């Protein structure tokens, strides 16, 4: 009986977590990707290229964008363009979406991935930094989505929002960052309801990532957390698959989903476990 129940559970898990991704669905897809000059965004640019997508890349550092563009062309992207933009400027989102529309003639995937720099340390009361970070990490996402929604509605496209475990479960040393990620969940999960109510076929995929081995993340967390970092290329592929299969949420690594489900069951024990992952004396 026990074996039979275990078999059913394993079968159900395998069914729900089966890979339904079809790479052909991305071939020729028109993609606008933010935060594409480095880290996970750069890796996503390479994956989209291998699948034969048409891409517009954006970030602030032009020399890096040029290099990523060249590599994307070598990897098989059908078209690649880049536009330099600083998402702390309220004018940037509209400019970037218009550029993508002009170059690609429409949009199938909008991938919101960029983040502004923020210290990994105890809260020091810097309200101005929180305001700025809200602009870069949250308000620019809202503005980009708002400018692109009519275009995505036409193509029945996907809006992919890259978030973090710290946007589902609160953790120390990333207070302002965490607030911007929680805000993304609130905004885009509510927007998902309204799009469904209006029968608009635009899918919203929220991506919940754990610690990923990007240069920036490793540099910031070195000596301060006791967790292993997962590979950026795999995180990037998981995000792309989630958007292409129109998943509501994706988790990388996969077990973060279980952690999120358990989030509210044992709050005191949960907080003690979370604190044990961080080195209090170094931050
Ligand atoms: P990186 O810091 O490596 O890259 C950030 C990207 O955003 C770069 O391309 C950077 O380019 C761009 N960027 C930074 N500031 C601005 C700005 N003001 N305007 C426009 N673009 C900007 O980040 P990751 O690759 O690590 O993170 C990518 C996503 O994954 C983020 O949403 C992050 O929250 C999420 N994530 C990452 C984790 C990790 O451990 N790495 C963990 C959980 C979530 P440039 O400087 O040229 O502008």
Boltz pocket constraint, residues with backbone or C-beta under 6 A from the ligand:
constraints:
  - pocket:
      binder: B
      contacts: [[A, 34], [A, 35], [A, 36], [A, 37], [A, 38], [A, 39], [A, 40], [A, 41], [A, 58], [A, 59], [A, 60], [A, 61], [A, 62], [A, 64], [A, 85], [A, 86], [A, 87], [A, 88], [A, 112], [A, 113], [A, 114], [A, 115], [A, 116], [A, 117], [A, 136], [A, 162], [A, 163], [A, 164], [A, 165], [A, 209], [A, 210], [A, 211], [A, 212], [A, 213], [A, 214], [A, 215], [A, 216], [A, 217]]
      max_distance: 6.0
